[in-house]
Amino acid sequence: MNIEELVIKLRILRDKGFLPTKRTGVNGVSCTLKQELNNLGKFELELKTSKKNTNEMLTLFIKEPLSVPVRGKDKYLLQHFGTHSKKDNIERELYTTIGSTKFNSQGFKLVTKNEKIKLIHLEKEIEIFWDRKLLQQIFEAKIGQVVLILADFKGEGYDEEFHYNTAYLLKGFNYDGFVEAIRHEFIKVDLRMVMNKNFKVKNHGTSFRVIKSKLPLCFKEVIKII
């Protein structure tokens, strides 16, 4: 199915009004859409679905930051900022969500400066960052073009209903919009790593997550298709 065929299906779906959910929980809006579109088959673009006016988040991509020195970043973070784990085989762990408006409970904060997204700490000086080139490379490799479909909703649980009435075709990485989303905490970063009893580190991936409805901020072209 191509974009033209998708637009036709979405317009038909829009005209149906509110539709009962096919599944309860946070995946209801995407599961219901998929079934209503008859599972689409192979589609050339990635689809993202969200309820309007909610703070539901999705993972944009997973990318480890650059650091100075280059080696030993994860072990340093765990040794200085990780907490002791109650798990038998884990010595320390660091699971934390980081925004830009204030330092979090573990002392981390994001700042945007000189075309870098920097991770800073309240008490210790650290040199950990993602620069513009790195972010553009990973964004274009992992995301590229996206169709974002938004739905009004009402009810809860098994009684929830969705009206799929807005959709955008999103193209091209917008670094300035990405930075603006970070400054407003529409995008946050998750650190997820552990150190075992032998002091070996396992990083589960540093992820950038965005409020679904704010995804268009990250793109140069935002084309309304319904």
C-alpha positions in Angstrom: 0.0 0.0 0.0 1.3 3.5 -0.9 0.5 6.8 0.7 -2.3 7.7 -1.7 -4.1 4.4 -0.9 -3.6 5.1 2.9 -5.1 8.5 2.6 -8.3 7.1 1.0 -8.6 4.5 3.8 -8.0 7.1 6.5 -10.7 9.4 5.0 -13.2 6.5 5.1 -12.2 5.8 8.6 -12.6 9.4 9.7 -16.1 9.5 8.3 -17.1 6.5 10.5 -16.8 8.6 13.6 -16.1 7.0 17.0 -15.1 3.3 16.9 -15.0 0.9 19.9 -11.6 -0.2 21.0 -10.3 -3.6 20.1 -8.0 -3.8 23.1 -7.8 -2.1 26.5 -4.8 -0.2 27.7 -2.3 2.1 26.0 -2.1 -0.1 22.9 -5.8 0.2 22.2 -5.5 3.2 19.9 -2.9 1.5 17.6 -4.5 -2.0 17.7 -7.9 -0.7 16.8 -6.5 1.4 13.9 -4.5 -1.6 12.6 -7.6 -3.8 12.6 -9.8 -1.1 11.0 -7.3 -0.7 8.2 -7.3 -4.5 7.7 -3.7 -4.8 8.9 -2.5 -2.8 5.8 0.0 -5.5 4.7 3.3 -4.2 3.6 3.4 -0.4 3.8 6.2 1.8 2.6 6.2 4.2 5.6 6.1 3.7 9.4 2.8 4.5 11.1 2.5 6.1 14.6 -0.8 6.4 16.4 -1.7 8.6 19.3 -4.7 9.8 21.3 -4.9 13.6 21.2 -4.1 15.7 24.3 -2.3 13.0 26.3 1.2 12.6 27.5 1.7 9.1 26.2 5.3 8.7 25.0 7.0 6.6 22.4 10.7 5.8 21.9 12.2 7.8 19.1 15.5 5.9 19.0 18.2 4.4 21.2 21.7 6.0 21.0 24.6 6.1 23.4 26.1 9.6 23.9 29.6 10.7 23.2 31.9 11.3 26.2 35.3 12.6 27.3 37.1 10.3 28.1 35.6 8.0 25.5 36.0 4.8 27.5 34.5 4.0 30.9 31.5 6.2 30.8 28.9 3.7 31.9 31.0 2.3 34.8 31.7 5.9 36.0 28.0 6.7 35.9 27.1 3.5 37.8 29.8 3.9 40.4 29.0 7.5 41.2 25.3 7.8 40.6 23.9 4.3 40.6 22.0 2.8 43.5 22.7 -0.6 45.2 20.4 -3.3 43.8 18.4 -5.8 45.8 18.8 -8.3 43.0 21.2 -11.2 43.8 23.4 -10.9 40.8 23.4 -7.1 40.5 25.7 -4.7 42.4 24.5 -1.3 41.2 21.9 -0.1 38.8 21.0 3.2 37.2 17.5 3.7 35.8 16.5 7.3 35.5 14.4 9.6 33.2 16.0 13.0 32.5 14.4 16.3 31.4 15.6 19.8 30.8 13.6 22.0 33.1 15.1 20.9 36.4 17.5 18.4 38.0 15.9 15.1 38.6 16.0 13.1 41.9 19.4 11.6 40.9 20.9 15.0 40.0 20.8 14.8 36.2 19.5 17.4 33.7 19.7 18.0 30.0 21.0 21.3 28.6 21.1 22.4 24.9 24.2 24.4 24.0 26.5 24.9 21.0 24.6 22.3 18.8 24.9 19.7 21.5 22.4 18.0 23.9 24.5 17.7 27.1 23.9 15.6 30.1 25.0 17.4 33.3 24.9 16.6 37.0 24.1 18.9 39.9 27.2 17.9 41.9 29.9 16.4 39.6 31.2 17.7 36.3 30.7 15.2 33.5 31.4 15.5 29.7 28.6 13.5 28.1 26.7 14.7 25.1 25.0 14.1 21.7 26.0 16.5 18.9 23.9 17.6 16.0 25.6 15.3 13.5 25.2 12.2 15.6 21.5 13.0 16.3 20.8 13.6 12.6 22.5 10.4 11.6 20.5 8.2 14.0 17.2 10.0 13.4 17.4 9.6 9.7 18.6 6.0 9.9 15.9 4.9 12.4 13.0 7.1 11.5 13.1 8.7 8.1 9.5 9.4 7.2 6.5 8.7 9.4 2.7 9.0 9.2 1.3 10.2 12.5 -2.4 9.4 13.0 -4.2 11.2 15.9 -7.5 10.3 17.4 -10.1 11.9 19.7 -11.2 9.5 22.4 -13.9 9.0 25.0 -14.7 6.4 27.7 -12.3 4.1 29.5 -11.3 0.4 29.5 -13.6 -1.8 27.4 -15.9 1.2 26.8 -13.2 3.4 25.2 -13.8 4.7 21.7 -11.6 6.4 19.1 -12.2 8.9 16.3 -9.3 8.9 13.9 -9.7 12.3 12.3 -6.2 13.8 11.8 -3.1 12.5 10.1 0.2 14.0 9.1 3.0 12.9 6.8 6.3 13.8 8.5 9.6 14.1 6.6 13.2 15.2 7.4 15.0 15.8 10.7 14.4 19.3 12.2 17.2 19.8 14.7 15.9 23.1 15.9 12.4 21.6 16.6 14.1 18.6 18.3 15.9 21.0 20.6 12.7 23.0 21.3 11.0 19.7 22.2 13.8 18.9 24.7 13.6 22.4 26.2 9.8 21.9 26.8 10.3 18.4 28.1 8.3 16.9 25.2 11.4 14.8 24.8 13.2 13.1 27.7 16.2 10.7 27.9 16.2 7.4 29.8 19.4 5.9 31.2 19.2 2.1 31.7 22.3 0.2 32.9 23.4 -2.2 35.6 26.7 -3.5 37.0 27.0 -7.1 38.2 28.8 -8.5 41.2 31.9 -8.9 39.0 31.7 -5.2 38.1 30.9 -5.9 34.5 28.5 -3.3 33.0 25.4 -4.0 30.9 23.8 -1.0 29.2 20.2 -1.7 28.1 20.3 1.3 25.8 20.0 5.1 26.3 16.7 6.1 24.8 15.1 9.3 23.6 11.4 9.3 24.2 8.8 11.9 22.9 5.2 12.7 23.7 3.5 11.2 20.7 1.4 14.2 19.8 4.5 16.4 19.8 6.3 14.2 17.2 5.8 16.7 14.4 8.2 19.2 16.1 11.1 16.8 15.1 10.4 17.0 11.4 11.1 19.7 8.7 8.1 18.9 6.7 4.7 18.4 8.3 2.0 17.7 5.7 -1.6 17.3 6.8 -3.1 14.4 4.8 -6.5 14.3 6.6 
